[in-house]
Amino acid sequence: MIQRVLKVPSKKPSITIRVNEEEYQVLKEWADSEYRTVPSLVLALTKKAIDEYSKPKSQKESRKDSA
C-alpha cells in the first residue's frame, strides 16, 4: 500500500534571512554537531534570544551581576 503525505501549508509567519558562505558553514557545522538542520538550529537560537529579550529587566540585571 502506498501512502501519500500531503503537506498542509503552515499558518505560521515565515521569514527569510541571508548569510554569507562562511556564516552558513559555521551554522551547518553547528547544526550537524547537534543532529539538526540549519533551519531547526536557527529557530532554536531565535527562540532562545526571544526568551532572553522578553525577560523582565530585573532578571537580566541580576544575571549580569552574577557573571
Secondary structure by P-SEA (a helix, b strand, c coil): cbbbbbbcccccbbbbbbbcaaaaaaaaaaaaaacccaaaaaaaaaaaaaaaaaccaaaaaaaaaac
